[in-house]
């Protein structure tokens, strides 16, 4: 199956300094994500290829949509993310970070997939100051307050709590 993320670079390899722009939109299913957070929305790729003496430099960005839940209040989230890519493709990979050029073609698919997966937030928040739920009664603190009292200090920490009152105030 042909994919627009496999790019023929035979002309680029002939002369260092040659450039080529690749702007494509591909189905999320084409990237075979093994991550439920990625949605079925299309993935947009806009990269600039530049031939170097030792390979091809790929600069640009990709954007995709991810879905998840706020880690504090469990509200469903869905956001479009944009990532910058800056990678190197080489015929003979002398760098462990370089991708391979095979049969005068570069496959952008693994590079795009890896960079997108790394960019998905592990613990997303609906907003930076999301209060979440009360740890004692489970009340959603975004919609109201609870009547829980502050928890008592654990006896094992009481000695440190007493020292805290004797420490001088410092301004930072």
C-alpha positions, 0 to 999 in steps of 0.5 A: 500500500502506497502512503504519502509519507514515503518520499522518493529522494533520488533527486535530492541525494544527487546534489547537496543543497537541494530541497523539497517540501512535503505537505500531506494529510494522512488518516490516523489509521495509516500510522497504526498507533497503539495508543487509545489516546490518538483520535481518528482525525487526520494527521497533518504533516508539513516538512521541508527536506534538505539534502546534506552531504551525509543524508537528508535533514527533515524540518517542519511540524505535524499536528494530530488530535488526542483525547483523554481525561483530566487527571484531577476531575476526569472531564473528557478532553480533546485537543489538537497538538502540533509538534516540531520535527527536526530529524536526519535520514542517512543512507549509511546511518552513522548516528544512532538517532538517524533514520534510514534511507532505503531504496532512495526513499525516506519513510516519514511514518515512523518519525511522525508516529514516534514524535507524536506519541512522545508529545501526548501529555501523560497527565493532562489537565482541563485547566492549570488550576483544576481543583479536582475532587475532595479526597475525603468525600468525593465532591467535585470541587469545580462545581461546589465546596465540601464540608470536610474538615482539614485532616488531622496531622498524622502523629508521626509528623507531629514533631516536624510540625512543631519545628515548623513553627520555630523556623524563621520566615524567609523571603524568596 
